Amino acid sequence: MKKKWQIDLDTLTPRSASKYDDSLEVLRLMRQGYKIKDASNEVGISPTTVKKYVGLALKKKDNVLVAKSSDSLLRKMRIYEDGQEKWIQARGRKNASIIGQYHSAVGRRVDKNERNALELFKKIKIRDTKGKVHILETDSENIFDIFDRREEPEFFTIYQR
Protein backbone atom coordinates (compact mmCIF):
# COMPACT_ATOMS: atom_id res chain seq x y z
CA MET A 1 0.00 0.00 0.00
CA LYS A 2 1.31 3.44 -0.92
CA LYS A 3 1.87 6.04 1.77
CA LYS A 4 -0.38 9.13 1.72
CA TRP A 5 2.44 11.39 0.49
CA GLN A 6 3.19 9.08 -2.46
CA ILE A 7 -0.25 9.05 -4.06
CA ASP A 8 -2.32 11.42 -6.15
CA LEU A 9 -3.99 13.85 -3.73
CA ASP A 10 -7.17 13.66 -5.83
CA THR A 11 -7.61 10.05 -4.70
CA LEU A 12 -7.75 10.93 -1.00
CA THR A 13 -11.12 10.92 0.70
CA PRO A 14 -12.27 14.37 1.88
CA ARG A 15 -11.46 13.34 5.45
CA SER A 16 -7.95 12.16 4.56
CA ALA A 17 -7.35 15.26 2.43
CA SER A 18 -8.35 17.43 5.38
CA LYS A 19 -5.98 15.56 7.71
CA TYR A 20 -3.19 15.89 5.14
CA ASP A 21 -3.77 19.66 4.86
CA ASP A 22 -3.87 19.99 8.64
CA SER A 23 -0.62 18.02 8.88
CA LEU A 24 1.01 20.41 6.38
CA GLU A 25 -0.15 23.29 8.59
CA VAL A 26 1.44 21.64 11.65
CA LEU A 27 4.64 21.21 9.64
CA ARG A 28 4.57 24.92 8.76
CA LEU A 29 4.16 25.84 12.44
CA MET A 30 6.99 23.50 13.41
CA ARG A 31 9.23 25.34 10.95
CA GLN A 32 8.36 28.50 12.87
CA GLY A 33 9.64 26.92 16.08
CA TYR A 34 6.58 25.18 17.53
CA LYS A 35 6.98 21.75 19.08
CA ILE A 36 4.90 19.05 17.40
CA LYS A 37 2.57 18.73 20.39
CA ASP A 38 1.88 22.48 20.54
CA ALA A 39 1.47 22.80 16.77
CA SER A 40 -0.86 19.78 16.66
CA ASN A 41 -2.98 21.20 19.48
CA GLU A 42 -3.15 24.55 17.69
CA VAL A 43 -4.40 22.89 14.48
CA GLY A 44 -6.60 20.35 16.26
CA ILE A 45 -5.09 17.02 15.21
CA SER A 46 -2.91 14.48 16.97
CA PRO A 47 0.87 14.26 16.63
CA THR A 48 0.36 10.65 15.51
CA THR A 49 -1.76 11.83 12.57
CA VAL A 50 0.88 14.42 11.67
CA LYS A 51 3.59 11.73 11.67
CA LYS A 52 1.41 9.51 9.48
CA TYR A 53 0.90 12.17 6.80
CA VAL A 54 4.10 14.24 6.86
CA GLY A 55 6.52 11.97 8.69
CA LEU A 56 9.04 12.11 5.84
CA ALA A 57 9.49 15.84 6.51
CA LEU A 58 10.32 15.30 10.19
CA LYS A 59 13.57 14.30 11.88
CA LYS A 60 14.89 13.81 15.38
CA LYS A 61 17.36 16.39 16.63
CA ASP A 62 18.66 16.08 20.18
CA ASN A 63 15.86 13.59 20.87
CA VAL A 64 13.19 16.12 19.78
CA LEU A 65 11.08 15.78 16.64
CA VAL A 66 11.66 18.80 14.36
CA ALA A 67 10.72 19.73 10.81
CA LYS A 68 13.30 19.36 8.07
CA SER A 69 14.06 22.60 6.25
CA SER A 70 12.79 21.15 2.96
CA ASP A 71 10.54 18.32 1.90
CA SER A 72 9.15 16.52 -1.14
CA LEU A 73 5.55 16.37 0.04
CA LEU A 74 2.68 16.97 -2.37
CA ARG A 75 0.58 20.12 -2.30
CA LYS A 76 -2.42 20.85 -4.49
CA MET A 77 -2.07 24.47 -5.53
CA ARG A 78 -3.72 27.04 -7.76
CA ILE A 79 -1.73 28.62 -10.59
CA TYR A 80 -2.53 30.85 -13.53
CA GLU A 81 -1.31 29.69 -16.93
CA ASP A 82 -2.26 30.52 -20.52
CA GLY A 83 -4.98 32.89 -19.34
CA GLN A 84 -6.61 30.21 -17.16
CA GLU A 85 -6.84 29.29 -13.52
CA LYS A 86 -5.57 25.74 -12.94
CA TRP A 87 -4.99 23.40 -10.02
CA ILE A 88 -1.79 21.37 -10.06
CA GLN A 89 -0.07 19.02 -7.66
CA ALA A 90 3.36 20.39 -6.85
CA ARG A 91 6.04 18.40 -5.07
CA GLY A 92 8.09 19.94 -2.31
CA ARG A 93 8.38 23.01 -0.19
CA LYS A 94 10.49 24.81 -2.80
CA ASN A 95 7.78 24.65 -5.49
CA ALA A 96 5.08 25.56 -2.97
CA SER A 97 7.12 28.56 -1.88
CA ILE A 98 7.61 29.73 -5.47
CA ILE A 99 3.88 29.44 -6.15
CA GLY A 100 3.12 31.30 -2.91
CA GLN A 101 5.52 34.10 -3.87
CA TYR A 102 3.92 34.21 -7.32
CA HIS A 103 0.47 34.69 -5.74
CA SER A 104 1.87 37.46 -3.58
CA ALA A 105 3.21 39.16 -6.72
CA VAL A 106 -0.15 38.70 -8.48
CA GLY A 107 -1.81 40.34 -5.49
CA ARG A 108 0.60 43.27 -5.64
CA ARG A 109 -0.11 43.67 -9.37
CA VAL A 110 -3.89 43.45 -9.00
CA ASP A 111 -4.40 45.25 -5.68
CA LYS A 112 -1.55 47.79 -5.64
CA ASN A 113 -1.00 48.21 -9.39
CA GLU A 114 2.73 47.34 -9.11
CA ARG A 115 3.52 47.08 -12.81
CA ASN A 116 6.77 45.11 -12.35
CA ALA A 117 5.50 42.75 -9.65
CA LEU A 118 5.48 39.72 -11.98
CA GLU A 119 8.83 40.32 -13.72
CA LEU A 120 10.69 37.71 -11.64
CA PHE A 121 8.24 34.99 -12.71
CA LYS A 122 8.60 35.36 -16.50
CA LYS A 123 11.24 32.62 -16.72
CA ILE A 124 10.11 30.38 -13.87
CA LYS A 125 8.70 26.97 -14.70
CA ILE A 126 6.98 24.59 -12.31
CA ARG A 127 6.92 20.84 -12.94
CA ASP A 128 3.86 19.08 -11.56
CA THR A 129 3.80 15.53 -10.19
CA LYS A 130 2.86 14.15 -13.60
CA GLY A 131 5.95 15.72 -15.17
CA LYS A 132 4.12 18.49 -17.01
CA VAL A 133 5.95 21.81 -17.05
CA HIS A 134 3.84 24.88 -16.25
CA ILE A 135 4.77 28.45 -17.15
CA LEU A 136 3.19 30.91 -14.74
CA GLU A 137 1.00 33.61 -16.30
CA THR A 138 2.71 36.99 -16.13
CA ASP A 139 0.61 38.94 -18.63
CA SER A 140 -1.34 41.47 -16.56
CA GLU A 141 -4.24 41.60 -19.00
CA ASN A 142 -4.70 37.84 -18.81
CA ILE A 143 -4.54 37.91 -15.01
CA PHE A 144 -7.15 40.65 -14.82
CA ASP A 145 -9.35 38.60 -17.19
CA ILE A 146 -8.97 35.54 -14.93
CA PHE A 147 -10.03 37.60 -11.91
CA ASP A 148 -12.99 39.06 -13.78
CA ARG A 149 -14.25 35.57 -14.66
CA ARG A 150 -13.85 34.21 -11.13
CA GLU A 151 -16.78 33.98 -8.76
CA GLU A 152 -16.19 35.79 -5.50
CA PRO A 153 -15.18 33.22 -2.87
CA GLU A 154 -15.58 33.86 0.84
CA PHE A 155 -11.79 33.87 1.09
CA PHE A 156 -8.96 33.32 -1.34
CA THR A 157 -6.83 30.22 -1.15
CA ILE A 158 -3.94 28.94 -3.22
CA TYR A 159 -4.36 25.44 -1.83
CA GLN A 160 -7.31 23.20 -2.65
CA ARG A 161 -8.94 21.19 0.09
C-alpha positions as CSV (number, residue, x, y, z in Angstrom):
1,M,0.0,0.0,0.0
2,K,1.3,3.4,-0.9
3,K,1.9,6.0,1.8
4,K,-0.4,9.1,1.7
5,W,2.4,11.4,0.5
6,Q,3.2,9.1,-2.5
7,I,-0.3,9.1,-4.1
8,D,-2.3,11.4,-6.1
9,L,-4.0,13.8,-3.7
10,D,-7.2,13.7,-5.8
11,T,-7.6,10.0,-4.7
12,L,-7.8,10.9,-1.0
13,T,-11.1,10.9,0.7
14,P,-12.3,14.4,1.9
15,R,-11.5,13.3,5.5
16,S,-7.9,12.2,4.6
17,A,-7.3,15.3,2.4
18,S,-8.4,17.4,5.4
19,K,-6.0,15.6,7.7
20,Y,-3.2,15.9,5.1
21,D,-3.8,19.7,4.9
22,D,-3.9,20.0,8.6
23,S,-0.6,18.0,8.9
24,L,1.0,20.4,6.4
25,E,-0.1,23.3,8.6
26,V,1.4,21.6,11.6
27,L,4.6,21.2,9.6
28,R,4.6,24.9,8.8
29,L,4.2,25.8,12.4
30,M,7.0,23.5,13.4
31,R,9.2,25.3,10.9
32,Q,8.4,28.5,12.9
33,G,9.6,26.9,16.1
34,Y,6.6,25.2,17.5
35,K,7.0,21.7,19.1
36,I,4.9,19.1,17.4
37,K,2.6,18.7,20.4
38,D,1.9,22.5,20.5
39,A,1.5,22.8,16.8
40,S,-0.9,19.8,16.7
41,N,-3.0,21.2,19.5
42,E,-3.2,24.5,17.7
43,V,-4.4,22.9,14.5
44,G,-6.6,20.3,16.3
45,I,-5.1,17.0,15.2
46,S,-2.9,14.5,17.0
47,P,0.9,14.3,16.6
48,T,0.4,10.7,15.5
49,T,-1.8,11.8,12.6
50,V,0.9,14.4,11.7
51,K,3.6,11.7,11.7
52,K,1.4,9.5,9.5
53,Y,0.9,12.2,6.8
54,V,4.1,14.2,6.9
55,G,6.5,12.0,8.7
56,L,9.0,12.1,5.8
57,A,9.5,15.8,6.5
58,L,10.3,15.3,10.2
59,K,13.6,14.3,11.9
60,K,14.9,13.8,15.4
61,K,17.4,16.4,16.6
62,D,18.7,16.1,20.2
63,N,15.9,13.6,20.9
64,V,13.2,16.1,19.8
65,L,11.1,15.8,16.6
66,V,11.7,18.8,14.4
67,A,10.7,19.7,10.8
68,K,13.3,19.4,8.1
69,S,14.1,22.6,6.3
70,S,12.8,21.2,3.0
71,D,10.5,18.3,1.9
72,S,9.1,16.5,-1.1
73,L,5.5,16.4,0.0
74,L,2.7,17.0,-2.4
75,R,0.6,20.1,-2.3
76,K,-2.4,20.8,-4.5
77,M,-2.1,24.5,-5.5
78,R,-3.7,27.0,-7.8
79,I,-1.7,28.6,-10.6
80,Y,-2.5,30.9,-13.5
81,E,-1.3,29.7,-16.9
82,D,-2.3,30.5,-20.5
83,G,-5.0,32.9,-19.3
84,Q,-6.6,30.2,-17.2
85,E,-6.8,29.3,-13.5
86,K,-5.6,25.7,-12.9
87,W,-5.0,23.4,-10.0
88,I,-1.8,21.4,-10.1
89,Q,-0.1,19.0,-7.7
90,A,3.4,20.4,-6.8
91,R,6.0,18.4,-5.1
92,G,8.1,19.9,-2.3
93,R,8.4,23.0,-0.2
94,K,10.5,24.8,-2.8
95,N,7.8,24.6,-5.5
96,A,5.1,25.6,-3.0
97,S,7.1,28.6,-1.9
98,I,7.6,29.7,-5.5
99,I,3.9,29.4,-6.1
100,G,3.1,31.3,-2.9
101,Q,5.5,34.1,-3.9
102,Y,3.9,34.2,-7.3
103,H,0.5,34.7,-5.7
104,S,1.9,37.5,-3.6
105,A,3.2,39.2,-6.7
106,V,-0.1,38.7,-8.5
107,G,-1.8,40.3,-5.5
108,R,0.6,43.3,-5.6
109,R,-0.1,43.7,-9.4
110,V,-3.9,43.5,-9.0
111,D,-4.4,45.3,-5.7
112,K,-1.5,47.8,-5.6
113,N,-1.0,48.2,-9.4
114,E,2.7,47.3,-9.1
115,R,3.5,47.1,-12.8
116,N,6.8,45.1,-12.4
117,A,5.5,42.7,-9.7
118,L,5.5,39.7,-12.0
119,E,8.8,40.3,-13.7
120,L,10.7,37.7,-11.6
121,F,8.2,35.0,-12.7
122,K,8.6,35.4,-16.5
123,K,11.2,32.6,-16.7
124,I,10.1,30.4,-13.9
125,K,8.7,27.0,-14.7
126,I,7.0,24.6,-12.3
127,R,6.9,20.8,-12.9
128,D,3.9,19.1,-11.6
129,T,3.8,15.5,-10.2
130,K,2.9,14.1,-13.6
131,G,6.0,15.7,-15.2
132,K,4.1,18.5,-17.0
133,V,5.9,21.8,-17.0
134,H,3.8,24.9,-16.3
135,I,4.8,28.4,-17.2
136,L,3.2,30.9,-14.7
137,E,1.0,33.6,-16.3
138,T,2.7,37.0,-16.1
139,D,0.6,38.9,-18.6
140,S,-1.3,41.5,-16.6
141,E,-4.2,41.6,-19.0
142,N,-4.7,37.8,-18.8
143,I,-4.5,37.9,-15.0
144,F,-7.2,40.7,-14.8
145,D,-9.4,38.6,-17.2
146,I,-9.0,35.5,-14.9
147,F,-10.0,37.6,-11.9
148,D,-13.0,39.1,-13.8
149,R,-14.3,35.6,-14.7
150,R,-13.8,34.2,-11.1
151,E,-16.8,34.0,-8.8
152,E,-16.2,35.8,-5.5
153,P,-15.2,33.2,-2.9
154,E,-15.6,33.9,0.8
155,F,-11.8,33.9,1.1
156,F,-9.0,33.3,-1.3
157,T,-6.8,30.2,-1.1
158,I,-3.9,28.9,-3.2
159,Y,-4.4,25.4,-1.8
160,Q,-7.3,23.2,-2.6
161,R,-8.9,21.2,0.1
